[in-house]
């Protein structure tokens, strides 16, 4: 039988009707900075902390029920690991964090602050869950992903790569957030939606269904992207815009206000155009046609007036007037569709 690395002391505490014993080291555990005689945290039985390996429990941390800490994992401060949870590899659970249910924290992962990981959730790789964040259900956070503040990841959702979910954002259902993507504010990503690349979803925006937001795209404000819609490139969807159905919004397009984009012909963008060589986006709304160009955002009629005032009859004005004619043709088509 291999040599024990710790023993249970007579120093005990009671927690949820259980008696937990403080541990005392019997051998050197160099990687943990522990020497023989050093006191550790609390366990209910020797099952809770493997007698082999370099795992250790420090301070007032406690591990009980059928939970287990093993390999080189560390649990310290006031952290708690209980139920059937496992903490292993080089994982660390500390501060006031809790890991419970059937959750697993492994490899180089960290759970800290007041974070909670529970259910059948998995936190692995070099992922971090902290602040008041919660990861639960069958959700997973891995690679170098971070979930923090008051964010929640649950159901079968995954946060991967270098992705970040924070503030009060929620990712759930079968959704995935990966690569360098960010979901924050009060945003929600759910259903089978994917947010990846360097995309950002924030504010009170929602991405759901089978929608995908990728590359450098941004969805924010109260915007919604859903169905089989795609938003990618440097596109922005914001305000109260809705992008849905089989719509694709891409390039440098900016769709806002009360836009309603459900098909390929519900918007168009042109650039470089105008004196600033910018991008002009013209799109369908609930009440007609709207335009985004630089700092301008308004109806097609308002844009026509702005062009007349600023450019008169110069070549930039002529360019814009040609595009306004195209927009009027599109508007007639949209009106027919609505009849």
C-alpha positions as CSV (number, residue, x, y, z in Angstrom):
1,X,0.0,0.0,0.0
2,X,1.4,3.4,-0.9
3,X,2.3,6.0,1.7
4,X,-0.5,8.3,2.8
5,X,0.1,11.9,2.1
6,X,-2.3,13.3,4.8
7,X,-4.4,12.3,7.8
8,X,-7.7,13.4,9.3
9,X,-7.3,15.4,12.4
10,X,-9.7,15.7,15.4
11,X,-10.5,19.3,14.4
12,X,-13.9,19.2,12.9
13,X,-16.7,21.5,11.6
14,X,-20.3,20.6,10.9
15,X,-21.8,21.5,7.5
16,X,-25.3,20.5,6.2
17,X,-25.4,17.8,8.9
18,X,-22.0,16.4,8.0
19,X,-18.9,16.3,10.0
20,X,-15.8,17.5,8.2
21,X,-12.3,16.9,9.4
22,X,-9.3,19.2,8.8
23,X,-6.4,17.5,7.1
24,X,-2.8,17.4,8.1
25,X,0.1,16.7,5.7
26,X,2.3,13.6,6.3
27,X,4.7,14.2,3.4
28,X,6.2,17.0,1.3
29,X,4.0,18.1,-1.6
30,X,6.4,20.4,-3.3
31,X,4.1,21.6,-6.1
32,X,1.6,22.7,-3.4
33,X,4.2,24.2,-1.1
34,X,3.1,21.8,1.6
35,X,5.4,20.3,4.3
36,X,4.7,17.5,6.8
37,X,2.6,18.8,9.6
38,X,1.0,21.5,7.6
39,X,-2.8,21.8,8.1
40,X,-5.1,21.9,5.1
41,X,-8.8,22.3,4.5
42,X,-11.7,20.0,5.3
43,X,-12.9,16.7,4.0
44,X,-15.7,14.4,5.0
45,X,-13.7,11.2,4.3
46,X,-10.4,10.2,2.7
47,X,-12.3,9.6,-0.5
48,X,-12.7,13.3,-1.0
49,X,-8.9,14.0,-1.5
50,X,-6.8,11.4,-3.3
51,X,-4.0,10.1,-1.1
52,X,-1.7,9.9,-4.2
53,X,-0.8,12.7,-6.6
54,X,-0.2,16.4,-5.6
55,X,-3.7,17.5,-5.1
56,X,-4.4,19.5,-2.0
57,X,-7.1,21.4,-0.1
58,X,-6.1,24.6,1.7
59,X,-7.4,27.1,4.2
60,X,-11.1,26.8,5.0
61,X,-12.0,25.1,1.7
62,X,-14.1,22.0,2.1
63,X,-14.8,18.9,-0.1
64,X,-17.5,16.4,1.0
65,X,-20.3,14.1,-0.1
66,X,-19.0,12.0,-3.0
67,X,-16.9,14.8,-4.5
68,X,-13.3,14.2,-5.2
69,X,-10.1,16.2,-5.7
70,X,-7.2,14.4,-7.4
71,X,-4.2,14.6,-9.7
72,X,-2.6,18.1,-9.1
73,X,-5.8,20.0,-8.5
74,X,-6.0,22.6,-5.7
75,X,-9.0,23.8,-3.7
76,X,-8.5,26.7,-1.3
77,X,-9.8,29.8,0.5
78,X,-13.5,29.3,1.3
79,X,-14.3,27.2,-1.8
80,X,-16.7,24.2,-1.6
81,X,-16.7,21.0,-3.8
82,X,-19.5,18.6,-3.0
83,X,-22.2,16.2,-4.3
84,X,-20.6,14.1,-7.0
85,X,-18.3,16.8,-8.4
86,X,-14.7,16.2,-9.5
87,X,-11.8,18.6,-9.6
88,X,-8.7,17.2,-11.2
89,X,-5.8,17.8,-13.6
90,X,-4.2,21.1,-12.6
91,X,-7.5,22.8,-12.0
92,X,-8.0,25.3,-9.2
93,X,-11.2,26.2,-7.3
94,X,-10.8,29.1,-4.9
95,X,-12.2,32.2,-3.2
96,X,-15.9,31.5,-2.5
97,X,-16.6,29.4,-5.5
98,X,-18.7,26.3,-5.5
99,X,-18.6,23.2,-7.7
100,X,-21.3,20.6,-7.1
101,X,-23.8,18.2,-8.7
102,X,-22.0,16.1,-11.2
103,X,-19.8,19.0,-12.5
104,X,-16.2,18.5,-13.5
105,X,-13.4,21.0,-13.4
106,X,-10.2,19.8,-15.1
107,X,-6.9,20.5,-16.8
108,X,-5.8,24.1,-16.1
109,X,-9.2,25.5,-15.5
110,X,-10.0,28.0,-12.7
111,X,-13.3,28.6,-10.9
112,X,-13.2,31.5,-8.4
113,X,-14.9,34.5,-7.0
114,X,-18.5,33.6,-6.1
115,X,-18.9,31.5,-9.3
116,X,-20.9,28.3,-9.4
117,X,-20.4,25.3,-11.6
118,X,-23.0,22.5,-11.2
119,X,-25.3,20.0,-12.8
120,X,-23.3,18.1,-15.4
121,X,-21.3,21.1,-16.5
122,X,-17.7,20.8,-17.6
123,X,-15.0,23.5,-17.2
124,X,-11.7,22.4,-18.8
125,X,-8.7,23.5,-20.7
126,X,-7.5,26.9,-19.5
127,X,-11.0,28.2,-19.1
128,X,-12.0,30.5,-16.3
129,X,-15.4,31.0,-14.6
130,X,-15.4,33.8,-12.0
131,X,-17.2,36.7,-10.5
132,X,-20.9,35.7,-9.9
133,X,-21.0,33.6,-13.1
134,X,-22.9,30.3,-13.3
135,X,-22.3,27.4,-15.6
136,X,-24.8,24.5,-15.2
137,X,-26.9,21.9,-16.9
138,X,-24.8,20.1,-19.6
139,X,-23.0,23.2,-20.5
140,X,-19.2,23.4,-21.2
141,X,-16.5,26.1,-21.0
142,X,-13.2,25.1,-22.4
143,X,-9.9,26.1,-24.1
144,X,-9.1,29.7,-23.0
145,X,-12.7,30.8,-22.7
146,X,-13.9,33.0,-19.9
147,X,-17.3,33.4,-18.3
148,X,-17.6,36.1,-15.6
149,X,-19.5,38.9,-13.9
150,X,-23.2,37.7,-13.7
151,X,-23.1,35.7,-16.9
152,X,-24.8,32.3,-17.3
153,X,-24.1,29.4,-19.6
154,X,-26.4,26.5,-19.3
155,X,-28.5,23.7,-21.0
156,X,-26.2,22.2,-23.7
157,X,-24.4,25.5,-24.6
158,X,-20.7,25.7,-25.0
159,X,-18.2,28.5,-24.8
160,X,-14.9,27.7,-26.5
161,X,-11.6,29.1,-27.8
162,X,-10.8,32.6,-26.5
163,X,-14.5,33.5,-26.3
164,X,-15.8,35.7,-23.5
165,X,-19.3,35.8,-22.0
166,X,-19.8,38.5,-19.3
167,X,-21.9,41.2,-17.7
168,X,-25.4,39.7,-17.5
169,X,-25.3,37.8,-20.8
170,X,-26.8,34.3,-21.2
171,X,-25.9,31.5,-23.5
172,X,-28.1,28.5,-23.5
173,X,-30.0,25.9,-25.5
174,X,-27.5,24.3,-27.9
175,X,-25.8,27.6,-28.7
176,X,-22.0,27.9,-29.1
177,X,-19.8,30.9,-28.7
178,X,-16.2,30.4,-29.9
179,X,-12.9,31.7,-31.2
180,X,-12.6,35.4,-30.1
181,X,-16.3,36.1,-29.9
182,X,-17.8,38.2,-27.1
183,X,-21.3,38.1,-25.7
184,X,-22.1,40.7,-23.0
185,X,-24.5,43.3,-21.6
186,X,-27.9,41.7,-21.4
187,X,-27.5,39.8,-24.6
188,X,-28.8,36.3,-25.2
189,X,-27.6,33.6,-27.5
190,X,-29.7,30.4,-27.6
191,X,-31.3,27.7,-29.7
192,X,-28.8,26.3,-32.1
193,X,-27.2,29.7,-32.8
194,X,-23.5,30.2,-33.4
195,X,-21.4,33.3,-32.6
196,X,-17.8,33.0,-33.6
197,X,-14.7,34.7,-35.1
198,X,-14.3,38.1,-33.6
199,X,-18.1,38.7,-33.6
200,X,-19.8,40.6,-30.7
201,X,-23.3,40.4,-29.5
202,X,-24.2,42.9,-26.7
203,X,-26.7,45.3,-25.3
204,X,-30.1,43.6,-25.2
205,X,-29.6,41.8,-28.5
206,X,-30.7,38.3,-29.1
207,X,-29.3,35.7,-31.5
208,X,-31.3,32.4,-31.7
209,X,-32.7,29.7,-33.9
210,X,-30.1,28.5,-36.4
211,X,-28.6,32.0,-36.9
212,X,-24.9,32.6,-37.2
213,X,-22.9,35.7,-36.4
214,X,-19.3,35.6,-37.4
215,X,-16.0,37.4,-38.4
216,X,-16.1,41.0,-37.2
217,X,-19.9,41.4,-37.2
218,X,-21.7,43.1,-34.4
219,X,-25.3,42.7,-33.2
220,X,-26.4,45.1,-30.5
221,X,-29.1,47.4,-29.1
222,X,-32.4,45.5,-29.2
223,X,-31.6,43.8,-32.4
224,X,-32.6,40.2,-33.1
225,X,-31.0,37.7,-35.5
226,X,-32.8,34.4,-35.9
227,X,-34.1,31.7,-38.3
228,X,-31.3,30.7,-40.7
229,X,-30.0,34.2,-40.9
230,X,-26.3,35.0,-41.3
231,X,-24.5,38.2,-40.2
232,X,-20.8,38.3,-41.0
233,X,-17.9,40.4,-42.3
234,X,-17.9,43.8,-40.8
235,X,-21.7,44.1,-40.8
236,X,-23.6,45.7,-37.9
237,X,-27.2,45.0,-36.9
238,X,-28.6,47.2,-34.2
239,X,-31.4,49.4,-33.0
240,X,-34.7,47.4,-33.2
241,X,-33.6,45.6,-36.4
242,X,-34.7,42.1,-37.2
243,X,-32.7,39.8,-39.5
244,X,-34.3,36.5,-40.0
245,X,-35.4,33.8,-42.5
246,X,-32.6,33.1,-45.0
247,X,-31.3,36.6,-44.9
248,X,-27.6,37.4,-45.2
249,X,-26.1,40.7,-43.9
250,X,-22.4,41.0,-44.7
251,X,-19.6,43.2,-45.8
252,X,-19.7,46.7,-44.3
253,X,-23.5,46.8,-44.2
254,X,-25.2,48.6,-41.3
255,X,-28.8,47.7,-40.6
256,X,-30.7,49.5,-37.9
257,X,-33.9,51.3,-36.8
258,X,-36.9,49.0,-37.3
259,X,-35.3,47.1,-40.2
260,X,-37.0,43.9,-41.3
261,X,-34.5,41.8,-43.3
262,X,-35.8,38.3,-44.2
263,X,-34.4,37.8,-47.7
264,X,-31.5,38.6,-50.0
265,X,-33.2,41.6,-51.6
266,X,-34.4,43.3,-48.5
267,X,-31.3,45.5,-48.3
268,X,-28.3,46.5,-50.3
269,X,-25.0,48.4,-49.6
270,X,-22.6,50.3,-51.9
271,X,-19.1,51.5,-51.2
272,X,-16.9,53.4,-51.4
273,X,-19.3,56.2,-52.2
274,X,-19.6,59.9,-51.4
275,X,-17.0,62.5,-50.4
276,X,-15.8,60.3,-47.5
277,X,-15.6,57.1,-49.6
278,X,-17.9,55.4,-47.1
279,X,-20.5,52.7,-47.3
280,X,-24.2,53.4,-47.9
281,X,-26.7,50.8,-46.7
282,X,-30.4,51.0,-47.8
283,X,-32.8,48.6,-46.1
284,X,-36.4,47.6,-45.7
285,X,-38.3,48.6,-42.5
286,X,-41.8,48.0,-41.2
287,X,-42.8,51.4,-42.6
288,X,-40.8,51.8,-45.8
289,X,-37.1,52.3,-46.5
290,X,-34.3,53.6,-44.3
291,X,-30.7,54.6,-44.9
292,X,-27.4,54.4,-43.0
293,X,-24.5,56.4,-44.2
294,X,-21.8,57.5,-41.8
295,X,-23.4,59.5,-39.0
296,X,-26.7,59.7,-40.9
297,X,-29.5,57.3,-40.1
298,X,-33.1,58.0,-41.3
299,X,-35.7,57.5,-43.9
300,X,-35.0,57.6,-47.6
301,X,-36.8,60.9,-48.0
302,X,-34.8,62.4,-45.2
303,X,-31.6,61.1,-46.8
304,X,-32.7,62.7,-50.1
305,X,-33.1,66.0,-48.4
306,X,-29.7,65.7,-46.7
307,X,-28.0,65.0,-50.0
308,X,-29.6,68.0,-51.7
309,X,-28.5,70.3,-48.8
310,X,-24.9,69.0,-48.6
311,X,-24.0,68.1,-52.2
312,X,-26.4,70.0,-54.4
313,X,-25.6,69.1,-58.0
314,X,-22.0,68.0,-57.5
315,X,-20.8,64.5,-58.5
316,X,-21.3,63.1,-55.0
317,X,-24.9,64.3,-55.1
318,X,-25.3,62.6,-58.5
319,X,-24.0,59.3,-57.2
320,X,-26.4,59.4,-54.3
321,X,-29.3,60.3,-56.5
322,X,-28.7,57.2,-58.7
323,X,-28.7,55.0,-55.6
324,X,-31.9,56.7,-54.3
325,X,-33.6,55.8,-57.6
326,X,-32.6,52.2,-57.1
327,X,-33.9,52.3,-53.6
328,X,-37.3,53.7,-54.9
329,X,-37.5,50.7,-57.2
330,X,-36.8,48.3,-54.4
331,X,-39.4,50.1,-52.3
332,X,-42.1,49.5,-55.0
333,X,-41.2,45.8,-54.9
334,X,-41.5,45.6,-51.1
335,X,-44.8,47.4,-51.2
336,X,-46.2,44.9,-53.7
337,X,-45.0,42.0,-51.5
338,X,-46.9,43.5,-48.6
339,X,-50.2,43.8,-50.5
